[in-house]
Amino acid sequence: MAEFHDMPGHLVRRAHQVATALFHDHMTREGIDITPFQFAAMSAIKLQPGLDQATVAAWTACDRATIGGVVDRLVEKGYVARSVSEKDRRARVLNLTDSGRATLEQVETIARSIQDEITMGLDVEEKETLVRLLKRVSENHPK
């Protein structure tokens, strides 16, 4: 059995801690009140305006209850508008507001730079390998 510090689960958890801390540090420095998960939800809505919450949950690999709270906070911040679907009156659809689009654009720029910090010390080929392997792990365990 591998030593604890060499176990993939531990290393993935540590890498997640690093990525989350960097995201929070940068957002705080820029005066932006957004979490990594809120960023993911807004990114999904940007890709497909008019998504329902269930689809945003699926696209972000999150359960419906959690995404409900995330969307509630994005609505409270004025980044997302929730409205009744024209196709299904029972469903609520989500769209970015003007403020949400502007904030997301700013966060996307910062998030791209954070990726370089996360992978600091890796060359281009190593970065590509890391992304490819993380995708495989994620795809092998979709939820």
Residue pairs with C-beta under 8 A, 6 or more apart in sequence:
4 10
5 11
8 137
12 137
15 118
18 118
19 36
19 114
19 118
20 36
22 114
22 117
22 118
23 35
23 36
23 39
23 111
23 114
24 35
24 36
26 110
26 113
26 114
27 33
27 34
27 107
27 110
30 106
30 110
32 103
32 106
32 107
32 110
33 77
34 42
34 77
34 79
34 103
34 107
35 70
37 60
37 62
37 70
38 70
38 73
38 74
38 79
39 104
39 107
39 111
40 60
41 56
41 60
41 67
41 70
41 71
41 74
41 80
42 74
42 79
42 80
42 96
42 100
42 103
42 104
42 107
43 104
43 108
44 51
44 55
44 56
44 59
44 60
45 51
45 56
45 80
45 94
45 95
45 96
45 100
46 96
46 101
46 104
47 59
48 55
48 59
49 94
49 95
49 96
50 85
50 93
50 94
50 95
51 59
51 93
51 94
52 85
52 91
52 92
52 93
52 94
53 64
53 67
53 68
53 71
53 92
53 94
54 64
56 62
56 67
56 71
56 94
57 63
57 64
57 66
57 67
60 67
61 138
61 142
61 143
62 70
71 80
71 82
71 94
74 80
74 100
75 81
75 82
78 97
78 99
78 100
79 96
79 97
79 99
79 100
79 103
79 104
80 94
80 95
80 96
80 97
80 100
81 94
81 95
81 96
81 97
82 92
82 93
82 94
83 92
83 93
83 95
84 91
84 92
84 93
85 91
85 92
85 93
96 104
119 126
119 127
119 130
122 130
